[in-house]
Amino acid sequence: MKQVHVVPHMHWDREWYFSTEESRILLVNNMEEIMERLENDPDYPYYVLDGQTSILEDYFAVKPEAKERVRNLVQAGKLIIGPWYTQTDEMVVGSESIVRNLLYGIKDSKEFGQPMMIGYLPDSFGQSAQMPHILNGFDIKYTIFWRGTSERHGTDKTEFYWQTEDGSRVLVQLLPLGYAIGKYLPQEEDALKERMEKYFPVLERGTTTDHLVLPNGHDQMPIQKDIFEVMQKLKELYPDREFFLSNYEKVFEEVEKQDDLAVLEGEFLDGKYMRVHRSIYSTRMDIKAANARVENKLTNVLEPLASMAYDLGFEYHHGLIELIWKEMMKNHAHDSIGCCCSDKVHREIAGRLFLAEEKTDQLIDFYKRKIVDAIETKEDSDRLTLFNFLPYQREEVVTTELITKYKGFTLVDAGGEEVDYDILHAEEIDPGLIDRQIVHYGNYDPFIKYEIQLKETLPPMGYTTFFVKEAEEKTAGSQSVNSVETDYYQVDVNENGTLKIYDKQLDQSFDQVLLLENGGDDGDEYDYSPLEGEELIYSDKVKASVSMKQNSYAAHIDISYSLRVPAHLEARKAGEHNSKVDVHFKVHMDHHKPLIKVECELHNEAKDHRLRACIPTGLSASFSIADNQFGHVKRKVVDSAMDVWEEEKWSERPDAIYPMLSYVGLSSEDYGLSVFTNSTREYEIVGDEFDTIAITLFRSVGYLGKADMLRRPGRPSGIKMPTPDSQMIGTLKLEFALYLHKGDTLEANAAKAAKDYLTPVETYNKIPHNAMKLNESSVKTPLRYQLVEEIENSEAVLSTLKKAEHEEALVLRAFNAKEHAIEAGYRLNDKVSEVWQTNMNEVRELELELNRFPMKVNHSKSIIIKK
């Protein structure tokens, strides 16, 4: 007899086309009904609360008195919560964000009882290849999802093992028809039978057991009060099946009994049976870029800085940092970071990102100030301190602001040696902007704000300090040039604003770099949709305004032009170029580094179009390499299903538009070119020879969902709701970089170079004035300091350094993004009492004698360091 597990649940989008506050009102109502039923009906055994604890957080904000009721139900095993904080996206959300999502979700769950230890993500738009590794990092061995699979992955069954290259493995229960097939089940016999006759053949064709899953819930759906009456009718209709209320743990108990399940590897991004929206990675690029920027600030700057401060004797503000993470993770639900929402919801998401960045920036500034203020020295002069948040010594060109009353000054290191620098810019500023108390007492003498540039060798995971002393006035050091030359490159700018790069190490030239491609977008917030047969517009004919400057440390290029484009789709069809995008590139190159940094400011005035930047590599490629969480993924430049998707009736065309987190690269055995990003996370390999990396700068669309699109036939995704804000009218700022190297992408360790790019040197300029007063600290800090140093020639990439959640120790996490096993290792600045290998939930697993450990491919390791 077939066993049908009817699993009561609700899928809770905190926001979508409706706002968080609208859903919260429904949540309070639904939670009361759920708890009342669980408390008073002994025959109603379980209810799954969507696997995310943010639901409870929203509920308790309104009903804090309900915590004890929830605790009683969770501990009784009736209300099933966790393990996530929010149901995360897996494609454009960073490694540490997904780890913290589970970390805080499990932590919050355990306040009430045992969480559901299943990686339950029933609606995420595709599954990252690294999820088994992350889930195993929390001792999670099961997962449930819906989107992204097809039989070409290796099985047509709904139960299988999914593993990563390092050997991590989870048991999968696929929801082949989604999480809502049991929504609002009718009692009326004909209607109920009609529903089930659609579902049972699909469920039975895919299952490897006699156990079927019938999820009884839907988006924002209240508890189905007549479920027992419906189940009685089901039993009458299908006497050869047994129907009973169940939970997902009981389903896995049965699936785990199978001993011949398929074992699959890789990511699941097929849109054959369900849509995964491969071009959603560029919707609302302002939000996508802000998310990337704040994620990187959090993990690459704030947490290691707070760890330094903690090691020096200051408080590690777990509470403040958790608030930032939760602000971010509210945006990481699939719809929210996918940006397939209404305009009012996107305004809410953008507001949360603003708050998260403001909290991050202010806490970074606070920690720098506490450390520098506490430096023990007899010198009473102003100071400039440079912070390095990577575990190796760095020789860096640092561009920073320095505020002083001096007309001229020198920088002097701790040994009394003067340090050379160049002035890029200087301007007077009102003293009231520094501290209003200055002018309150009648001192109106202006300060001077200098923008300076210097080159310095910085200690690993530490800082160094200079004294600012009055000296003779110095003039600006940059010179205008017609061509830029660094240790690695000679760069010229073509008349159309593209770059012509000659790489001295490779003896290779690259022309028309940063050429822009513009095409119509008849799509929606889920998917790009080109106009059939349209001719793309390129920036090859524009006349750019160019300024090039160079000093002894670096070179800078300014490029500006207007790209004429159609104002909207009808104008595009008519061949009119009656609108524009104003383009401003700032290109920066340090003389001693093979990195070309690009700041891109765009002012868009047109609707319904897509803009991409093209980076030709001179390499005809069959696959690209991009990073995912704690590793890398190889992807073919053309999806093999492109020839059959219409014949096989795929839900969407499998265009090779893909996500990255920090880099994408093309390479041969001889050389490669990678694009690093601190903003856009979408790319496609294009060109007749598939030799060009196209990164999406933005998409401009006017609807949440549309039907019958060129690449996505049939029903609309979401609903057809106007979203004029998603036309991206206005100004957008993006940051990315080009990295040319010898050897292939992985051997050149593009992941580590990208981490370097995304971890800027921070500075703090101490002067005797600050509007926000602090009392003197009892902690004393040195002029120069380092915390952690990696072993020589280490190929591991630091993921984060933070304080442990539940003990007085530091947690360091690193990963191997290369294609061979490596050894990682770190030295600490003082004697360490204990070093432990830990899982991602910071539970100790194995004591280490040395700070050295092997790392498999696409593998991360976490260690706890206790002094």
N, C-alpha and C positions, 0 to 999 in steps of 0.2 A: 504494500500500500504506500503510495506517495505521501510524504509528510510535508505539509505546507505551513511554514513558519510565518505567521502574521505578526509583523513587528510594528507596534504603534510608535509613531514618532512625529515630529514636525521638523520641516526644513526651515530654518529661520534666517532669512536674509535680513540683516539689521537695517539695510537700506538697499534700494534699487531704483525703481521709478517712484517709490514712496520714500519718505524721509525716516531717519532713525526715530524721531519722536512719534511719528505716526505708528510705526511698528511697535514702539514701546507701549503705547496705549493698548494695543491688541495683546501684547505679551502679558501684561498684568492680568488681563481678563483670562487669557488662555492658561496661564500658570495656576490661577485659582481653581479653574475647572479640572486641570490635570491632577493637582494635589488632592482635591476633594475626592476624586474618583479613586486614586491610589490609597487614600486613607480609609475610605469607607466601603470599598468593594473588594472583599478578599479574593474574588475570582478574577480580578483584573491585576495581573502580576507585575507588569513592566511598562515603562515608558522611556523611550530614548530621546534625550534632550539635545539632539542634533550635534553631539560631539564637541560643543564649544561653550566654554564657561563665561564668555562675554554676555551670554543670555542672562545668566544669573546676576552678573554685575549690574546689567540694566534693570533687572527686576528688583534687586535689593536697594537700588537708588530710590525706588518708590516705596518698597515694603521691607525695610530692614528688619522688621519684627518677624518676618517669615523665615529667617535663617534656621531657626530650630526645627521648623517643620520640614524644610528641605534636608537638613542633616539627618533627621530621623528616617526619611524616605530613602535617602542615598544609602545609609548604613543598613537599612532593611533590604537593599538590593532592588528596590522597586523603581526609584527614579535614577536613571542611568545618565551620568554626566561625564564630560571630558572625552578625550585627553587634550584637545586643542583649546586655545584661548579664542581664536576665530578660525573659521574654515579657510585656510590659506590657499592662495594661488601658488602654483609651483614653478611657473615659467619665468616671471620677471621679478620675483621676490628673492632676496639674497639668502645665502646659506645661514648666516647668524639669525636672520629674521625668522626663518622656519624653526631653527633650534629654540629660539626664545619663545616662540608661539607654543611649542610643546612644554618647555620648561615652566612657563607661567600658567599654562592651562592645567598641567598636572599638579603644580603647587597649589593653585586655587581649588582644584577638585579635592585635594587631600584635607582641606579644611573641613570638608563635609563627610568624606569617606573615600572609598577606593574608586578611582576613575575607570572608565571603560578603556582598556589598553588595546585599542584598535585604531589604526590610522585611518579614521573614517572621513573621507573627503568625497562625498557623493556627487559633487557638481563642479569640481575644478576643471578648467579648460585644458586638459592634457596633464600627463603625469611625468614628472622629472625622473630620469634614469637613476638618480641618486637617492630616491625616497627610501628604498630598503635600508640603505646605510644609515640614514637619519633616524628612521623608525627603530632599527636595532640599537641605535645609540641610546634609546630610552627603554630598552628591553621590551619593545613592541614587536610582536611576531606575526600580527595579522593586519590586513588592510582591506578596505572596501572602497571601491570607486566605480565610476560609470564610463567616463569619456576617454576616448583615444585608442582603444584596442581594435584590432581586426585579426582575421585568421592568418594574415601574412607575418604576424609576429611569431607564429609557431604553434598556435592552437586555436580551435574554434570553441573551446570549452570555457565555462564561466568560473572554474576553480583551477588555479595553477599556482606554482611558486614563481616568485619574481626576485631576481637576485642581481647584485652589482658585481663588478670585477674583483672587489676585495673579498667576496664571499658572503657578504651580508645577504639575508634572505627573509622574505615575508610570504605568508600564505595569503593569497588573494581570493576574495569572494567578489566577483564582478556583478554589478547590477546591469544586466544587458539592456534593460528597458528603462533604466533610471530608478530614482528613489520614490516616484510618485504613482506607480501603477495601482496601488491600493488606496488612492485618495478618494474620499467621499463615496465609498462603495454603496451602491443602492440596494435596498431590500427587494425592490420589484424584480421578479424572477427573470423576465426577458432581458431587461437592461443589464442585470448582473451577469447573466450567461453570455450576453454579447461581449461584455468587457473581458470576461475570463477566457473566452474562446480566442481572443486575440493574443492573450498573454501566455497561456499554458504551453502552446506549441513551441514558442521561442524559449521559454524557461526550460522545458524538458529537453529540447534539442541541445542546449548548451551544458546542462548540468552533468556532473560525473557521479552524483549520488541520487538517492531517492528523496532528497530534501530540497524543497523549493523555498525561495524567499519572496514574500509578498509584503513589501513595506507599506504600512497603512498610515500615510501622511503626505503632506505637500507643503508648499511655501505658505507660511503663516496660517496653516490649517489648524483649527481648534480640534480638540480630541473628539473622535467619532463616538458619540454616546450610544448608538445602537449597534455597536460592532458585534455583540453576541447574537443579535437577531440576524445580522447579515451572515455571520459564520454558520448559523443553523441552516439558513437557506443554501449556503455553499455545500454543506454536508448532504443536503437533500439532492442538490443538482449533481454532485460528484461523490457518490458513495464509495468510490475506489480511492478517495483521498481523505486524509485526516487533516483537519484544520484546527490550529490552536494558537493562542497568543504566545509569543516567544521573544527572544532577544538575539542579538548577533553573536554573543558568546556561545549560545547553544547551537547556532548554525555552524560555527567553526569546530565545535566538538565533533560534529558529524563529518565535516569535510576533512578534518585531520586524520580520520581513519583510513583515508584513501592512500594507497602506496604507489600509484602509477601516474601521478599528476605531472603535467608538463612543467618544465623549468624555463622561464623566459628571462631575457635581459634587455636593457635599453629603455628608451623613453617611449611613451605612448602618445603619439600626436596624429593618429589617423582619424580623419573625419568621414570614415565610410558609413558607420551606423549611427553616429552621433556627432554633433558639431563641436569642434575644438577651437575654431576661430583663430587661425594661424596669423592673421594680421591685426589682432586685437592689441598686440604689443605696442602699437603706436597711436592708439586712440588717446585723445587728450594728453598730448605730449608734455604740456606744462605740468600735469600731475605726475606722469611717469618720470619726468626728469627730476622733479622735486623729491620724489620718493628715493630715487637712486642717490641723489646728493646727500639726503639726510641719513639714509642707511650707512653710507660710507663715512660720514662724520661720526656717527655713533660708534661703529666698530673700529675704525681706523684711527680716530683721534680721541674721542671722549673716554672710552673705556680704558685704553692704555694709559692715558693721562691720569685718570682717577686711580689706576693701579699704582702709578708712580707716587702720587700723593699719599696713598694708603701706605706704601712702603716707607715713605719719609716720615710718617707719623700722623697724617691728617685722616679725617673720617672719609670713608668710602660711602657716598650717598646712594645706597641701594634704592631707597624709596623714590628719590628723584629720577633715577635712571629707569626704574620700572615704569614710572608714569610715562616717560618718553616712549619706551618700547610699546606700551599698551596703546598710546596715542597712534603710533605707527601701525600696529597690528590691526587696529580697527579699520585701517585702510587696505589691509592685505587680503580681505575676503575676496573671492574670485570676481564678483561683480564690481566691487569698489575699486580695486587696483586695475581691473580690466577696463574700468571707466565706461561701462555700458549701463549708464544710469541717467536719471533726469538731471537737468541743469541745477536744480536746487540741491540735489544730493552731491553733485560735483563741487558746488560751492562749499558744502559742509566738509567734504574730503580735503579740499584745498585749505580750508580753515584749520583742520586738524594738522595738516602738514606744516602750516605756518607756525602753529603752536609748538609742534615737536621740534622744528628747527630753532625756534626762539629759545626754547628750554635747553636744547643742546648747545647752542652758541653761548648762552649766558653761563651755563655750568662749565663749559670749557674755559671761558674767560675767568671765572671764579677760581678754578683750580690753578690756572697759570698764575693768577695774582697771589694766591695763598703761598705757593711755592716760592715765587720770586721775592715777595715781601719778606719772607722768613730767611732769606740768604744771610748767612753770618759773615759779615765783613765790616772792616773799619772804614771802608770807603763810603762817603755820603753822597757820591755822585749818582746821577740817573743810570739806569741799567737797561740793557737789551739782552734778553735771554732767548735762545733758539732751542726748540724742542724737536727731537727725532723720535717717532713712534714705531720705528722698525728695529728689529733685533740685530742689526749690523751697522757698522760704521758707514756713514754716507758723506760723500763730498758733494755739496749742494750749492747751487746758486740760489740765494734767498732774496726775494723782493718783498720789502716790508715798509710799513710806516713807522716813523720815529718823530715824536713830538717833543720839542724843547723850546726854550727862549733864546738859545744860542744862535747867532748868525753863522757860526761855523763850529764844527766839533770834530773830535776824533773818537774812534772806537778802540778801547784798550782791553786786552784779554787779562786773565787772572795772573799771568806772568809778567805783566807790564808791557807787552809788545803791542804796537799799534797794528790794527787790521785795516787793510785797504777796502774802500767801498766807492761806489759811484752814486751820484745824485741823479735821479731820473726826473724829479719834479719837486717843487717847493711852493707852499702857499701860506699866507698868514691866516690864523683862525682866532676868533674871539675867545678870550679866556673864560667867558661864561659858558661856553660849550664844554670846557674841561671841568669846571666846578663853579657853580654860581656864587659860592662863598667868596671867591677871589674878587669878583667885581662888587660884591656886597660890602667889602671893606675898602673899596675905592681904587683898586688896582686894575687899570684897563690896558696894561701893556700886553700886546698880542703875543701869542705863541706862533711858532712856525711848524707846520706839518710837512715833513720831508718824506718823499718816496725814495728809498735807497735800494741799492743792490750790492750784495757782497757774496763772496764765495768762501765757504767754510767747511771743514771736516767735523762732523758731528759724532758724538759717542753713540754706541748702540742703545736703543731704548732709554734715552736720557736727554740731558740738556747741557748747554754750555752758556756762559754769561760774559758779556762785555760791559765795561763802564763807558758812559758817555761823558766826555770832557770837553770843555770849551777850547776852541782852537781857531785858527785863521779860516776865513770863509772859503768855501770850495765851490767851484762851478760845476754845472751839469756835465756828465761825461759822454753822453751818447752822440753819435754822428749820423747824419743822413747818408745813405748809400744807395747805389742802384742795383746791387746784387748782394746777397747775404752769404757769408762763408763761415762755417763752424768746423770743428775737428772732424765731423762726420759728413757734412753735406755742403754743397753749393746749391742755393735756391734762388731761382728767378721767378718773377711773376709775369704771366702772359697778359696780353692786352685785355683778355676777357676775365681776368681775376683768378684764373687757375694757377696752380703752382707747377713749375718745372724743377724737379729735384734730381740732382746728381749725387749718388751715394758713393763716397770715396772708398769705403771699405769693400763694397760689392762691385765697384766699377760698373754700376747700372744707372740708367736714367729712367725717370718716371715723369710723364708729361700729362697735362690736363687733369692734375690732381685737384679735387674739390669742385669738379664740374657738377653743376646742379641739373637734376632731371625733374621735370614737372609733368604730371598727367592728371586727368580728371578722376574724381572719385565719386562714383554713383552709389557708394556703399552706405553703411550705417556704422554705429559705434562698435559693432562686433567685427565687421569685415570690410576690407578694401574691395572695391569693385570698379575696374576700369571701364571706360567707354569703349564699346566694341569698334575696332578699326581706327581708333584715334591716332594721330601723329603726336608723339611726345615732344615737349618743348625743352630745349637745353639752354644753358647759359653761355654757350660757345660764342654768341655774337654780341654780348653786352660789352660796354666800355667801362672798365673799372677805374676807380680812383685808388691809387696805391701810394703808401708811404712806408719806407724801409729804414730802420735805424739799427745801429750796432754799437756796442761798447766792448770793453775788455772781457765781459762775462757772458753776454748773451746777445741775441738778435731778435728784433721784433718787426713784424710786418702787419700793416693795416690795409685791408682791402674792403672797398665799399662799392656797391652798384645796386641798381634796381632791375629786377627781372620782370618783364611785362608778361602777364598771364591773363587768361579770360576771367571775367568777374564772377561767372557762375557756369553751370553746365550748359545752359542754352547758348550763352556767348561762346563757349568752347565748341559746341556743335556748329555754330555759325562761323568759326574761324576768327573770332575777334580777340584781340589782346588789349582789353579795355580796363585792366586792373594791374596790380603789381604786388611784388614782395620785395621789400627793401632788405638788402643783405649786407651784413658787416662781419667780416672775419678778422679776428686778431690771432696771428700766428706767432708763437714764441718758441725759441730754440736756445737752450743753454749750449755753449760751445763744446763742453766736455761730455755731452750725453747724446745718444742716438734717438732722441725723442722729439717729435714735432707736435707741440701742444696747440690746439685750436679752440678758441672761444668763438661761438657763432651766435650773433644776435640777428633775429629775423623780425621784420614787421610785416605782417600779412594783412592784405586788404581784400583778398578774394575768397570765394566760397567753393566748396566741393572739389577739392584737389589734393594731391599728395606731392610732397617735395622730398627728394632724396639727394644725398651727396655721394658722388661716385669717386672711388679711389682705385685707379687701375694699378695692377700689380705686375703685369707682364708675365703672369703665370697662368697657363691653361690648367684649370683645376677640375677634378672629378668630385672632390669633397672639400668641405670647410671644416675647421676645428673651432669650436667656441667653448666657453666655460659654462658649466652648470654648478650646482652646489657641491663644493669640495672636490671638484674634478673637471673633466672635459668630456665633450661629446663630438663624435665625427658625424657629419651629415652629408649626404649626396647633394650635389648642386642641382640635380633634377630628380624629383621624386618619381620612382618607377611607376607609380600608379597614374601619372599624368595621361598616359595613353589609354587607360581603361576606365577612368573614373565615371565617365558618362554612361558607358555601356554597363558598368556594374552598379550604377545608380548610387554613387557616393552622396552623402549629405552635403559635402562641400568639396570644391576642387583642391587637390593637395599641392598647392603652390609651395615652392621651397623658400617661403618667408619664415624666418626662424627667430627665436629669442637668444640673447646672450645676457650675461650678467656684467662682466667687465671687459671681455675681449672677444674678437673673432679674427681668425687668421687664415691666409692662404700661403702655401709654401711648397717648395721642392726640397730635394736634398741639399741644394746649394744655398738657397736663401728664402726668406719669407717676408711678408708684410702683414702686420696685425694692426687692427684698429682697437684702441682702448676707449672706454666710455665712462663718463660720470653723468650721463643723462639718458640719451636714447638707448634702448636695448633691443632694437629690431634691425635685422639685416637680411639681405638676399644677395647671392652671387649671380651676377648678370654679365652680359656681353656675349658676342658671337662665340668666343672661345672660353666663356665662363672664367674670365680673368680679372673681373672688377668687383670689388666689395661695394655694394650700395647700402648705405645706412639711412634709415628713414629719419628725416628731420621733423616732419609732422604730417598728420592727415587732417583734413578739414571736411566734416560731414554735418548734416543738419537733422538727422533722425536717430533715435535710439535703435529702432529696428525697422527693416524694410523687407518686403517679400520679393521673390522672383528676381534675384540678382544674378548677374552674368556667371559668377563663380559659385553661387550658392542658391540654387533654384528652390522654389517652393515657398513654404510658410515664412513669415518673418521670424527672426530671433527676437525675443523680447516682445515689445509692442511698438506700434508705429506712433511714436510720440515725438513731436518737434523738440530738438535740442540745439537752439541757435548758438549757445555758448561753445558747442563742440565744433563750430566753424573756425575756431582759433583765430578770430579777428583780433589783431593787436600784436604785442611784442612777446617774443619767446627767446630765452637764452639757453644755449646748450654748450656742453664741454665734451670734447673728445680729443684723441691724440693718435698719431701715426708712429709706428715702431717698426723700423726696418732692421733686419738681423741676418746673420749667417746661419745656415742650417734650417731645419724645419721648425714649425711653430712650437712643438712640445719640447724638442731638445734645446731651443732657445729660452725655454721657460717663460713663455709669454705671460703666464699667470702671475709669476713673481714680479715681472717687470710692470704688469698692470697694477699690482698691489702697491708697488713703489710710486707709480703715477698717482694713485688714489689716496696716498698717505702723504699729504703735504707737510713741510716743515712749518710748525707754528711758532709764533714769536710773541713775546710780551715786553712792552716798553714801560718800565717803572719810572714814574716821575712823582714829585712830592704832592701831587694833587689828584683827587678822585672824588666825584660827586657822591659816591656811595662809600661811607666810612666803615672801616674795620678796625677793631682793637688789635693790638699787637699779639701775635701768636707766641705761645710758649715753645713751639716747635722751631728748631733751627735747621736750615738746609745748607748744603754746600754750593760753591760757585759752579762746580761741574759734577755731573752725576750720571751713572748708568745703572740700569736695573737688570736687564737680561741681554745676553749675547748668544747668538747661534754659533754652533761649531763651524769650523772653517769649511768652505765650499759646500755648505748645506744647500740642498735643492728644495727643501720644504718651504711652503708658503704659510706665513702666519695668518691665521684667521682672526683670532682676537686674543687679548689679554685682559682679564677682568678679575674682580674679587669673587671668591666662592660665595654662593648664596647663603650657606648655612654653617660656615666655619671660618676661622681666621687664617685664610690662605688665599693664594692666587690660583686662578685657572688659566692655563695657556692651551690654546687649540691651534694645531697646524695641520696642513694637508699636503698630499702629494698629487700634483696635477700632471705629472709626467707619464710616460708610457712604460716605465720600468720601475721596479721597486727601488727605494732609496732608504738612507738612514738619516734621521733627523736628530738634533740634539741641541741643548741650550745650557749655558752657564749662568749662574746667578751671581749677584754682586757680593753677597755675604755667605757665610756658612748656612747651609740649608739643613733643617733637621729631618725632613721627610719629603720624598717625591713619590707620588702615586699616579699610576694610570687610572683614569676615571672614565665613566661613560658620559654621554652628553647631559645627563641629568645630574652630573657632579657626584655620583655615587662611586666610592673607591672600589677598585677591582683588583689591582695588582701593585705591590710596592716595587719601585724601581731602584736599583742600586746606583745607577748612573743616569744622568740626564740625556741618555741616548736610547733611541728606539727605532726599529725598522718600520717602514710604511709601505703598504701595498699600493697598487695603482688605483687612482680615484678613491683615496682612503684618507680619512682624517683621524687624528688622535688627540685626546684631551689629557692633560696632566694637571694634578693639583700640587702646588709647591707650598710647603709649610716651613716657616722659619722657626 
